[in-house]
Amino acid sequence: MKTTRTDTSIRGLYAITPDEPDSARLCALVEAALSGGARLLQYRNKNASPAMRLEQASSLLALCRRHAVPLIVNDDIGLAAQIGADGVHLGRDDGDATAARARLPHALIGISCYNEIDRALAAEQDGADYVAFGRFFASTTKPGDIRASLDLVAEVRRRTVLPIVAIGGITLENARPLVKNGVNALAVVSALFDSADIAATARRFAALYED
C-alpha cells in the first residue's frame, strides 16, 4: 500500500540513544537532548537484555511524552507494540513496512535504505513514513557501513515524497550540506551524546533547520 502522507514531524535533529546500561544516566542524557531541541528520539541498544530494553524503552517513552517528541524503537516491532511507542525503525533484517503497519497501524515507520534507491521506493510503496540513508561520513557507531552521497540524496528527492533521514558520522561541522541538499532530519549519536554540553549541541543542530 502506497503511503499518502508526508509526515512533517520528521524534521530537524533525530537523536539516537547510545548503548548505556545505566538507565537513570540514559534518561538524563536524553532529557538534555530533548530540552535542547531534538525533534525525534530513537531508542537503540544492541547490547541490552530484553528486560533492560523494556525498562529503558518504557522510561524513555514517558520522557518523550513530557516533551511531546515521538519515540521510535530500533529494530523491534514487538517492543514498539508492547510499550505503545510512536514508531519503529527497521533495518534490512528486521521486517518490512507492511509487517510493521499490521502491528502498529498508527505508528511512524522508518526504513534503513543504506545507499539503495530501489529499497526506498519499495518502502514508499509498502507504507513507510520516512527513509534513512547512510553512512555519509566516517562513523564510530557504524564504522563498516556502506557509504552514501549527496548525489544520492538529490536522486531520492526526485523520486519519492518521503522524508529523508541521514545517518553516519554527522557532526555540526559537516551537517550543513546535508540540510541544504534536502535531508529532512539528521540522525546523530556520538556528536550529540559525547559532547560536553548535550543541550547546547542539540540547539546548534536544531538551528541548522532555522536558517
C-alpha positions in Angstrom: 0.0 0.0 0.0 1.5 3.3 -1.0 1.7 6.0 1.7 -0.4 9.1 1.2 1.2 11.4 3.8 4.4 13.3 4.1 5.0 13.4 7.8 6.1 16.9 8.8 7.3 15.6 12.2 10.3 14.1 10.5 12.4 17.2 10.6 15.4 18.5 12.5 17.6 16.7 15.0 16.8 13.0 15.3 18.6 11.8 18.4 19.6 8.1 18.6 20.5 6.8 22.0 23.9 5.4 22.9 24.4 1.9 24.4 24.1 3.0 28.0 23.5 0.3 30.7 22.7 2.8 33.4 19.0 3.6 32.8 19.0 6.7 35.0 22.0 8.2 33.2 20.5 7.3 29.8 17.3 9.3 30.8 19.4 12.2 31.9 21.3 12.3 28.6 18.1 12.1 26.7 16.5 14.8 28.8 19.3 17.2 27.9 18.9 16.4 24.2 15.1 16.9 24.2 15.5 20.1 26.2 17.9 21.3 23.6 15.5 20.7 20.7 15.8 17.1 19.4 12.6 16.6 17.4 12.7 12.7 17.4 14.3 10.1 19.6 15.2 6.6 18.6 15.9 4.0 21.3 18.7 1.8 20.1 20.7 -0.6 22.3 22.2 -3.6 20.7 23.8 -4.9 23.9 20.9 -4.8 26.4 18.9 -7.8 27.6 15.2 -7.9 26.7 14.3 -6.9 30.2 16.6 -3.9 30.1 15.3 -2.9 26.7 11.8 -3.0 28.0 12.7 -1.0 31.1 14.7 1.6 29.2 12.2 2.0 26.3 9.3 2.4 28.8 11.2 5.1 30.7 12.2 6.9 27.5 8.6 6.8 26.3 7.4 8.6 29.4 10.2 11.2 29.0 9.3 11.7 25.3 5.6 12.2 26.2 6.5 15.0 28.5 8.4 16.7 25.7 5.9 15.9 23.0 8.6 14.2 21.0 8.0 10.8 19.2 9.8 7.8 20.5 10.9 5.4 17.8 12.2 1.9 18.7 15.0 0.5 16.6 14.7 -2.9 15.0 12.0 -4.4 17.3 8.4 -4.3 16.2 7.3 -6.3 19.2 8.8 -4.0 21.7 7.4 -1.0 20.0 3.9 -2.5 20.1 4.4 -3.7 23.7 5.1 -0.2 25.1 2.9 1.8 22.7 5.8 3.6 21.1 5.2 6.2 18.4 7.2 4.3 15.8 9.7 1.7 14.8 12.8 1.9 12.6 13.7 -1.2 10.6 17.0 -2.4 9.0 17.5 -4.9 6.3 16.9 -8.0 8.5 14.2 -6.6 10.8 11.0 -6.9 8.8 9.4 -4.5 6.3 6.9 -1.7 6.5 4.0 -3.9 5.6 4.6 -6.2 8.6 5.2 -3.2 10.9 2.0 -1.5 9.8 0.0 -4.6 10.5 1.2 -4.5 14.2 1.4 -0.7 14.5 -1.3 0.8 12.4 -0.8 4.4 13.5 2.9 4.4 14.1 5.8 6.2 12.3 7.7 3.6 10.3 11.2 4.2 9.1 13.3 2.0 6.8 17.1 1.9 6.5 18.0 2.1 2.9 21.8 2.4 3.1 22.6 3.7 -0.4 19.8 1.8 -2.2 17.2 3.9 -4.0 15.2 0.9 -5.0 14.8 0.0 -1.3 13.5 3.5 -0.6 11.0 3.2 -3.5 9.8 -0.2 -2.2 9.5 1.2 1.3 7.3 4.0 0.0 5.0 1.5 -1.7 4.8 -0.5 1.5 3.6 2.4 3.5 6.8 3.7 5.2 6.8 7.2 6.7 10.5 8.0 6.1 13.6 6.5 4.6 17.1 6.7 6.1 20.4 6.7 4.2 24.0 6.5 5.2 26.6 6.4 6.5 27.6 9.7 5.0 30.8 10.2 6.9 33.2 8.1 9.0 31.3 6.7 11.9 32.3 5.2 15.2 28.8 3.7 15.7 28.7 2.1 12.2 32.3 2.0 11.0 31.9 -0.6 8.3 28.6 0.5 6.8 28.0 1.4 3.2 28.7 5.0 2.1 26.0 7.3 0.8 26.5 10.6 -1.0 24.8 14.0 -1.6 24.2 12.9 -5.2 22.1 10.0 -3.8 20.1 12.4 -1.7 19.2 14.5 -4.8 18.2 11.4 -6.7 16.0 10.2 -3.8 14.4 13.6 -3.5 13.4 13.5 -7.2 11.9 10.0 -6.9 10.0 10.0 -3.6 8.0 12.3 -1.5 9.0 10.6 1.7 11.1 12.5 4.3 14.8 11.6 4.1 16.9 10.9 7.2 20.7 11.0 7.0 22.9 8.9 9.4 26.5 8.1 9.9 29.3 10.3 11.3 27.2 13.5 11.2 28.7 16.4 13.2 28.0 20.1 13.5 30.9 20.7 11.1 29.7 18.5 8.3 25.9 18.6 8.6 25.0 21.8 6.7 25.5 20.4 3.2 23.1 17.6 4.0 20.4 20.1 5.2 21.0 22.3 2.1 20.6 19.3 -0.2 17.2 18.3 1.2 17.8 16.0 4.1 14.8 16.3 6.4 16.4 15.0 9.6 19.8 14.4 10.9 20.2 11.1 12.9 23.0 11.7 15.4 24.6 9.6 18.2 28.2 10.4 19.1 28.4 14.0 18.1 25.4 14.7 20.4 25.7 12.4 23.4 29.5 12.5 23.6 29.5 16.3 23.7 30.4 18.3 26.8 27.0 20.1 26.7 24.3 18.0 25.1 21.6 20.5 25.3 23.7 23.2 23.7 24.8 20.8 21.0 21.2 19.9 20.3 20.3 23.5 20.0 23.0 24.0 17.4 21.8 21.0 15.4 18.2 22.3 15.6 19.4 25.7 14.4 20.5 24.3 11.1 16.8 24.0 10.2 16.0 27.5 11.2 18.2 29.3 8.7 
